[in-house]
Amino acid sequence: MKPQLWDMHIHLDFMRNARQVADDVAAVGLGLFAVTVTPQGFLDVQHKMQYAVNVKLAVGLHPWWAADARCGMDDAEKAAELIQSSRYVGEIGLDASPKHVPEGSLGIQCEIFETICRACSTTDLSGEKKILSIHSVKAGTQTLDILEHTGCLNHCCCIFHWFTGSSDELNRAIRSGCMFSVNEMMLRTWRGREYVRQIPSDRLLLETDFPPGENIIFAPESITESLERTLQEIKAIRSKDMRSILCENSERIFGLSSS
């Protein structure tokens, strides 16, 4: 069977027509790794996605929601509880950019991120690794430190979404076995394009990080169009058609491939 194309980081929780989007992209053979920004957002989408076989829905607590106190430790404990029965986790992580978060918020972000990571590394789902989609902005070293000392680097599949860290942080993440999901916005920067050149082919994944806002009606065709543009950019950067490899990478993560 032909490997399936996957969007490895998309926010169905931001779409009012989430189920329609899931169904429409299923019709063209597209799978969705759907991250959420709060535990409640996960629960709100969960009931809509019943029987959506092309959706892997993740329990999330986004660092922006932790940083500005929209979510706190109670929400982190709720996420940890939901993780007991879910293999998929995201969007989680750390953000130290003054553009995105209040000054001095990294401490509570680290507490929340560590709580979630400990739940990921200690929960056993019949031996299956948890799959984590990770946000890290100006905090790559702290993010990797927490992933390492909680055991997630050893016991989980850690995917950095839209990686923007330093070259040293990228190399550390590669050595640690991490994966990297890439979108067309990342490829608009010199650093993003150079990182796509450097990341081993078996560690690359596709994503859109759509939609660009919350609580909107979203056009499903925008997802496939964006992924196709990203594939073409990666082909130009690496002088090779990467479609089959990237499809197989996603399917391997989800246990859908025999390779």
HELIX and SHEET records of a PDB file:
HELIX    1   1 LEU A   12  PHE A   14  5                                   3    
HELIX    2   2 ALA A   18  ALA A   26  1                                   9    
HELIX    3   3 PRO A   39  GLN A   46  1                                   8    
HELIX    4   4 HIS A   47  MET A   49  5                                   3    
HELIX    5   5 PRO A   63  ALA A   67  1                                   5    
HELIX    6   6 MET A   73  ILE A   83  1                                  11    
HELIX    7   7 LEU A  106  THR A  122  1                                  17    
HELIX    8   8 GLY A  140  HIS A  149  1                                  10    
HELIX    9   9 CYS A  152  HIS A  155  1                                   4    
HELIX   10  10 SER A  167  ARG A  175  1                                   9    
HELIX   11  11 MET A  186  ARG A  188  5                                   3    
HELIX   12  12 TRP A  190  GLN A  198  1                                   9    
HELIX   13  13 SER A  201  ARG A  203  5                                   3    
HELIX   14  14 GLU A  221  ARG A  238  1                                  18    
HELIX   15  15 ARG A  243  ILE A  253  1                                  11    
SHEET    1   A 3 LEU A   5  ILE A  10  0                                        
SHEET    2   A 3 LEU A  30  ALA A  34  1                                        
SHEET    3   A 3 VAL A  55  LEU A  57  1                                        
SHEET    1   B 5 TYR A  88  ASP A  95  0                                        
SHEET    2   B 5 LYS A 130  VAL A 137  1                                        
SHEET    3   B 5 CYS A 156  HIS A 161  1                                        
SHEET    4   B 5 MET A 179  VAL A 182  1                                        
SHEET    5   B 5 LEU A 204  LEU A 206  1                                        
END                                                                             
